[in-house]
């Protein structure tokens, strides 16, 4: 690990660690993409992962719900502990991990189904609800919580793909929260959206953190400054610094962080 790495002291009485990553290493074949990452991510907070392209932040994010398991030739060492359980233990089912840890991708990816079916699909598949009134109520609540209900309540049978890009992304968020995850991962959720849609997603993130722990990758440092409680700076597969967002942007402890924040590289 980079010898200058600093990480936020988690002894604060008001903080509760939701995700505890210990000595995480990842290789794509012979290429090491993550190098000895250790970080504690706090419950009901937004943590932004920043750094130049190819620094490992999206790879790290996908480790948190075992999405990298789907890639041939990946080798992972270390622990990702959520609620005192390592999600990489051999007795853990990766499907159950992904139910607990939802993910929203860079490009909105609604299913080729109706708006209603997009939200209901996973909840029905996992047996959380059955078709009928309880499913209707879950769809409505999820769309309300994602800030989309008023815009779609009269067209639930229309295709999810008929919505605008920003609406599609909020639909994907509704789909994610419908199965009651505890953690939501977001991989550059606004990079494909216009400024108005981006503002809506950011406001939604601030609302959602009351119920969920959110970890987001962003190339937009202004966005990190606006929404994140904590920020982690990655560079060349290493975690360089992790602290409260205000400290990262105003008073970073590591020169490499300062150089990135001030635009000297990246």
N, C-alpha and C positions, 0 to 999 in steps of 0.2 A: 504494500500500500504506500502511496505517497506519504512521506514522513511528515509533511506539513498539514495533513488533513486535520480539520477541526470539526467537531460535531456538537450540537446543542446538548448541554447538560440536562438530562431528563429528570432531575431530582425535584423539580417544581411540584409542589403538592397538588396543584390544580391540573397537572398534565397526567394523562393516562396513555401509555403506549398501546397502540392497536396492532402494529406490525413491527416486529423486531427482526431485522436482517443481520445475520452473523457470518462474516467471512465468506461472502458469496463470490464464487468464481464461475465464469462461464467461457467455454470454448466453442467456436464454430470450426469443427475439424481441428487443425493445429493452430488456429488463430485465436488467441485469448482476447475476448471482448469485454469481460468484466474482471477486475483485479481486486480481490479481497475487500469487497464492499461490506461495511458494517454501518447500520443506520437504524434509528428508532423513529417510527412514524406515529404521530400522535392521533388519538381518537377524536373524532368530530372537528378535525382541523383540515385545512387544505395545504398540501405540500406540493410545491412546484419543483419540477426537475428541469434545470436549464443547462446549457452547454452547447458547443458547436456541433454541427452535423457529424454523425459517426462517433460521438463520444461515449455512447453506451446507454443513454438515458431511456430510449424506447426498449432496448434489450432488457434493461433492469426492470422496467415497468412490467414487461411480459413475464418476468420471473415470478411476479407476485401473484399470478393466477395460473401458472404453469402452462401458459400459451407456447412457450419455447419448446415444450415437450413434443409439439407437433412438427418441429423442424428436424429433418434428418441430419445426423452428424453432430448434434449438440450434446455437450457434456457439461453437467452442472454439479458443483460442489458447494457445500455450505448449508445454512439453514435460513428458512423464512418462517418465523414463528408468529402465528396468529392465534390469540387467545390460548397461549401456552402449548400450542401444538405445531410441530414442524410440518408444513404442508408437503414436504418432500419425503416424509416417512413412508416406508413401503406399504403401510396399511391404509394410506390415504388415497381415496378415489379422486382423480383429478376433475371429474365432472362435478362432484360435490364442492370442490374448491372453487370452480368457476360459477357455481350457484351463489356461493357466499361472497365472491369477489367479482363484481360485474365489470364490464369494460365497454367504453365508448370510443370508437375509432375516429381517425382523422377525417375520412370521407364518410358522410352519412350512408348507412347501409341498411335501409329498411328491407324487410322481406317482400317478395312479390305477392303480397296479400293485402287485404283491406287494413285500414287504420286500426280497426277493432282487433282483427286477428294478429296484427303485429304485436300489440300489447298483451293479448291473452295467450299467445302461443306457448311460451315457455312455462307460464303459470299452470296451464292445463297439462302440459307434458309432464311437469314435475309433481302433479297431483296436489298443487297448492289450493286450487279451486276446481269446481266442476261447472260444466256449462249451465247457464241460467243466471239467476239473480246475483249470486255471489260473484260470478265472473263479471257481470255487468258492472257491479259496484267496484270491483278491483280495477277494471279498465278505466272507469271514470276517475277514481282516486289517483291512479297513476298519471293520467293525463292532466289532472288538476295540479298534482305535485310537480309535473314537468313544465307547467305554465302553458299548456297547449289546449286545454279543454275548450275554452271559449271560442277558439279558432276552428275546432273540428267537430264539435258536439253534434252538429247537424249533418255531418257527412262521414260518419264512422264506417260506412260500407264502401267508401271510395278507396282506391289503392293508396297505400302509403307513399308510393313513388310519385303521386300526383301533387304532393306538397312541395313547397319551396325548400331550398337547401337548409335554411335555418330551422324550418318546421320539421324537416326530416330528422335533423340532429336531435331536436327535442323529443321527437317520436322515439328515436333510439334510446334516449335517456329514460323515457317512460317505460319502454320495453325492459330496460335494465332494472329499474326500481320495482317493477311489477312482481319480481320474485324475491323481494325483500333482502337484498344483499346487505352486507355490513360495511363493505369497502367498495368504492367506485374508482376504477382506473380510467383516466382520460388521456388518450394519445393525441395531442394537438387538436382538441375538439373544435376549435374555431378557425383553424388555418385555411379552411376552404370556404369560409363564410364572409359575408359583407359586414361592414361595421355595425349596422343596426342589429343584425342577427347575433353578432359577437357580443354586443352589449347585453342582449337578452340571456345568452348562455352564461355570461359572467354573473349576472344577477341571480340566475338560477343556481349556479354553483354555491354562491353565498347562502342561499336559502337551504340547499340540500345538505350542507355541512352540519346543520342542526341535527340531522338524523344519521348521516353517513360520514365515514372517513374518506376523504377524496385525495387522490394522488394524481397529478396531472403533468404531462410533458408539454412544454411550450418553448417555442423559439422567440416568443414575444415577451421581452423582459418587462415591458410596461404592463402587460397582462399579469405577470407574476407579481409585480409590485402592487397591482390593484386588488388581486383576489387571494393571494397565498398568505397563510400565517407563517409558514416555514418555506425556505428555499434551499435546495441542494444543488450544488454546482459540480457537474461531471466534466472530466477532460481525459481523453484517451483511455477510457475504460476505468478510470479511477474516480472515486469520490474525493474531491478536493476540499470542499467545505460545506457544512450544513448548519444552519442557524435560523433564528427568526428572520423573516424577510427584510425587515427594516435594517437589521445589522448587516445582512449580506449586501444590500444596496448602498448603505450610507457608511458603514464602518467594517468592511470585510477584514478578516484577520490574515488572509493569505494573499500575497501579491498577485498570484495568477488569477484569483477571483477578481481582484480589482482591475486587472488588465482586461479581462473579458467584459466586465460590467461597463467599463469606460470605452470599449470598442477598439482596444489595441490589437485584438485578434478575434477570430471567430466569425 
